[in-house]
Amino acid sequence: MVPIFKCLICRRDIERSTKTFWSKKGHILCSSCLDNMDNKDKSKIF
């Protein structure tokens, strides 16, 4: 069973391993928020 955590930005419930949680120091983001951050970073480059 995988634990459920909250995304730091949108507060959605997401399943991540405890190992991932600790390796990221609790800064867990859902895939949508990660995609949005990547898109913003890419737009700054160009």
N, C-alpha and C positions, 0 to 999 in steps of 0.2 A: 504494500500500500504506500502510495506517494503522498506526502503531506501537502496541504493546500496553504498557500501564502497569498498575500495581497500585493498587487502591483503598486509600486511607490507613487506612480503618477495618477492612474485612473482608478485605482483601488479595486480592480477586478480580481476575482479569485483565479489563481493559476496554480497548477501542480508543478512542483519542482522538488528535486531531491534535497534532503537535508545537507548533503555534501555541497551541492551547488549554493545553497543558502549561505553556508558558512564561508565558502570560498569567495563569494561576492560580498561578504560582510553584511548581509541582510538587504543589499540593494538589488532587489529582484524586480524586473520589469516584464510586462507581457510582450508578446510578439508585435502587437500593434504599436505600442509605445516605442519599442526598439526600432521598428520600421520608420516611424515618424522622426525619431532622432537621427537616423541614418540619412533620411531625405533632407533634413535641415542641414546636416554637415556637408552633404554633397552640393547643395545649392550655394553654400558659402565658398566652396572651392572655385566654382566657375564664375 
